[in-house]
């Protein structure tokens, strides 16, 4: 075989050496010319057309292929006797050698001037023959060279009458997706056939988010010991999904050795490409039954038709007649492809005709080789065009070329059980995985495993393998842990210099150990500090993650933050801590602003409403009380002062005046309830406000901090430095710290004294600082992060299981125990992380109370006015006078004392003259059981001042005063039964 990378001049030199010997060898065997027979083969009008056949006649595929080609031409001309052309087969044996195959093709082109060549069988042999076809314009038609490296685009005279190996990669990817495997190993033969599929297969797997963890190359001439050595290497890896791409001879040996070392047991997954499954009939059935049980395979789908069955019967009879020494011959897909390829060539030649089927010979220079002396076919381009447009229904299905190769068809997914392959589903380009091709699927492309039938996996298991295992004889995981000078509660590395060993403890380590215990299998690991020989840190967190990316270590366990940039290179588990980043800022001193703080609990609207209601209640109480209550009588200024004093004193419940009217009592009760609610709310709001004023942060957001130009801090080696740079903080303003104590010192000094105004970090770190210094600082959200996570290489199968275990740990009591052990404050600090706020109380919170109080007061006023008018209306309206005079009289009565009130009838009057609306009345001083007449005022017509009963007798309910007005002689009088008129 001559790879495409060898120049054409080098190929000439090689052929100068080998071509002559190969041609002699071919001729010594004698010409093997097969002319297609037909019923009118003696017809003088038929035109013979030479075509070449280059096959490995010592191999089964070559023998089968030649037999199918002969039967195809015989069937074709028997059914089309009127055709004018007849293909004449010039057969050459390539003897399983690339040079012999090239020499045979050169002989056919130069000496036989064949119009086309069918073959060769192997991709390795086809590589150089294709170049000969391009040079001579002779189409090379291969029915078995499937390597994607043989391209019809780069080699226009190469016709692939079969499917490209790359056409199955999407079917393989769909199976991998269906079962959710994220990592696998490729095992392929180390030659052009094996390597050809790898680029396209790797791309398809990458699109399915599946990683190829290892590529195992097996030499075509590998011994059993070499195969075993490679299998032992694979056993030490975690991956248990293997894709095998090679021919059956080597593939059956590989699988037999895998069975021997225990790699065909439960938990393993083997997927074969069609390089083996299409030729499975050529593998000994005992090998299939003993070494391939549970294996999955991708097989080219051939429709089961009556025509195919008829051909298989006829071919078997014909082949055994020609080869009686071969017992029980079996056909495979390459026989069908050979049959269809010969038919397509015969159809194309008939369409083209045989006119001018000569070669144009080129002038050869002195010393020219055989390559320089070959001519150019005059019909080559026309024949190529006819082949490109030839379509028909062949044995293997619809025949049609797209870009010089057979159009892709469906693939069958098979499961090897017993000594045969059982179909479990199909894959098509449009619909993906399907259980049956006959089913109408209008949905989108599917990779659901439910579209496949039941599968028996290796080890006779029906459980879907998870695709990976921790090998018992594998290596221990090497896990890096950070070395820190501060925040040792998360990770602490203690080095013992005497033994040169390290002990790793901390919050993150305890969580990781708890997670590992939750896994359904054991994982052996070693915690390795990321440190220099002197014990100091070997780099930043990003440097530590790079070690995992470069596969120097297997994981990172510690306080590693999950951020987008890091996830491009490694995989993170689910976070096990609270997410988010914040800035820590000190509280500011608000002493100078406390003078007027007593006004802030209520809004100005509520203050104004409250004052208005105090005035309103004062007016209502005076209205209801001034006619019957001495406390609300007297001079106008006294009445106003008393009313307002009474109303406002309810604010502190210090009112001394008695309320005598039931209506007034009702109003006061409702109002006192409103005042109680207001005062209690005011007290609570003021207390909260005083606390909040003491807890106001110096900075409220990042923008304010940016504009202030003050210094900010970050933990040394943390990703926070990059975040601050993204926020546009200048390098000169960034100061690093390594411990909570150092952070406290920088914040205490402040930016003006070389410290910092705020510290940026993740929430878990800042909570740790607040647990020690809760009375000095507060935390303000600043940026988003996902929290802490464990780091593993891309595509690591441990990530899903550890993530599920993290959920189990974080949802249980064990997480709380770990947090209490490492992160609980040793001081009496309360949780000050939550933001404290206190807004002024507004009218919207109390409008219903004011509505109730107002409604009660207005209702009492209305009742009072109705009763007053009803009592006095008749007397006022019965007198003569104008409407104005009657109104004035009604007002005068409203302002006067109500002598008929129950309260005045029980009281005693004092001597002296009192000014009551401009009218002087005589004070009457009486003693109970006296017989002195009362002293009457000068206006004896005011009979309202004489307290009598309905019969004109003095009321016996009058009481005596405890004292006599100063300056008035005390005397006892009898009240005469007198009617004062």
Helices and strands as residue ranges (DSSP letters): H 8-28, E 32-35, E 47-55, H 60-79, E 85-93, H 98-110, E 116-119, H 123-136, E 139-142, E 158-160, G 165-168, H 169-179, E 183-189, H 192-196, H 198-207, E 211-218, H 224-235, E 241-245, H 248-260, E 269-272, H 274-277, G 280-282, H 285-291, E 296-300, H 306-322, H 333-352, E 359-360, H 370-373, E 376-377, H 380-389, E 392-394, E 397-399, E 401-402, E 405-406, E 411-417, E 420-428, E 432-434, G 449-451, E 477-481, E 492-496, E 501-505, H 507-518, E 525-529, H 541-549, E 555-556, H 564-567, E 570-572, E 581-586, G 591-593, G 597-599, H 604-625, G 630-632, H 636-649, H 662-694, H 702-708, E 712-715, H 720-726, G 731-733, E 734-737, H 740-749, G 751-753, E 758-762, H 763-772, E 777-783, E 791-793, H 798-810, H 813-822, G 843-845, H 847-878, H 883-895, H 902-906, E 914-916, E 919-921, G 943-945
